[in-house]
Amino acid sequence: MNSSDIALLATALGSVIFLVVLIVSRIRLHPLLALIITSIGVGLVTGMPGEKLIKSIEAGAGHTLGAVGLVVALGAMLGRILAAGGVTESIANLIITRTSTRMLPWAMAGAAFIIGIPMFFEVGLVVLLPLIFSVARKLDETGSIKGSAYVYVGVPVIAALASMHGMVPPHPGPLTAIASLNANIGATMLYGFIAAIPAIILGGPVYGAIVTPRLKVKPDQGLIDQFSQDAAEGASTGQAPPSLGLSLLTALLPALLMLFHAIAELLLPKGSTLLSITDFLGDPGIAMLVGVLFAAWTLIISRGGNSELLRTQLSASVKPIANVLLIIAGGGAFQHVLGDAKVGDAIMHLSQQFSLSPLLLGWIISMLLSVSTGSATVGIVGASGLLAPLVGHDPSLNASLLALSVGCGSLFFNYANHAGFWLVKESFGMTMGEATATISIIQSIVSVVGLVMVLLMNLAPPLV
């Protein structure tokens, strides 16, 4: 390291602190504005010419949004179709009729695992609230468990949704990390599924069994009645819900296409026709498009649904994600400016001075940014941008595991500056302490377990 590296590292540290101050102080800037202002500051401090700085911001925002935005929008549409098509109801009926009280948390975690593949955490929780409240209400009436039935049923759902949101594409966080770090999406997905399973088990049914007897949480009765009524109305329309097999296929189709692509890369020779087909269908954008079209046809149109209503619902589904997409674009600009300013090279030189694993470093940076700014997306794009140069300079570094590590770090201690914290708190009628004991601790468990799994998987040969 030389004096130039030290100056660039100081700039990187200062930019992160400045970014956090802009977001969390009394200024309360929107993360997009904060990211762009910080990007400009980095460019000016490092002596980047104005014209080059502007082009760097535009290129970074455009590239990242192009790689992630389409997939995220299609994922929101798929989630809306799954809810409107009765997939949630089909899984709920199976759980209620065929699951014992002892196995309910495991069944709820499994349902959230499936539903959570294409859905954001917040969207998935809203979709599953009728299921949670319906199951918990029946369980509460039996008096068969000590403590809150709503915690008993809800904790596994929160753990599963959080794990999928931070670890598995096509969620925006993992996709952003994959795009920034040039990681293999199929390998990242496989790693994500492997890491998510123990994280869900420990953060869901296991932790739920510990915390349930200690909490007396019960949502507002009007909210319980509303969700129960909504579920009843959905079941009384005269249209039979889809079969379990069709529900699972529809929810999992994009993930299956991407997984087939990863497997084909391992087994098929390069240049083969079949590999070319899986390359095309396994692209995240194409896989999500196929999933949306398949779901729209099988769940809505072929069953006599209103196509005009479907169009309205799909339009409404993309409105809530506009904020996420803007933050992702701003993060891409920040990353690109850091790269053009050669800050990444200085970080690479620093990492060579210490034995700290880039996987652990990525988790720490993402965790600190996420906790301080209240945005997992900011944590992921910031950490990915800072560490991206390491991938190109260190051929032994597993980029897919680094992307997963960054995603896991962004999940740690979701608290009052995160939107998901308030959604859980208000939906379940919790106090601040009860919400902290549930969502904050759950996501911390998921985050740490995910990191441990990343470090363990790094000991094995890479998948791709």
Secondary structure, DSSP 8 states (H G I E B T S, - for coil): --HHHHHHHHHHHHHHHHHHHHHHSTT---HHHHHHHHHHHHHHHTT--HHHHHHHHHHHHHHHHHHHHHHHHHHHHHHHHHHHTTHHHHHHHHHHHH--TTTHHHHHHHHHHHHTSSS-HHHHHHHHHHHHHHHHHHHHHHT-SSS-HHHHHHHHHHHHHHHHHHHSTTSHHHHHHHHHHT--HHHHHHHHHHHHHHHHHIIIIIHHHHHGGG------HHHHHHHHHHHHHHHTSS-----HHHHHHHHHHHHHHHHHHHHHHHHS-TT-HHHHHHHHHTSHHHHHHHHHHHHIIIIIGGGT--HHHHHHHHHHHHGGGHHHHHHHHHHHHHHHHHHHTTHHHHHHHHHTTS---HHHHHHHHHHHHHHHHS-HHHHHHHHHHHHHHHHHH-TTS-HHHHHHHHHHHTTTT--TTSHHHHHHHHHHT--HHHHIIIIIHHHHHHHHHHHHHHHHHTTS----
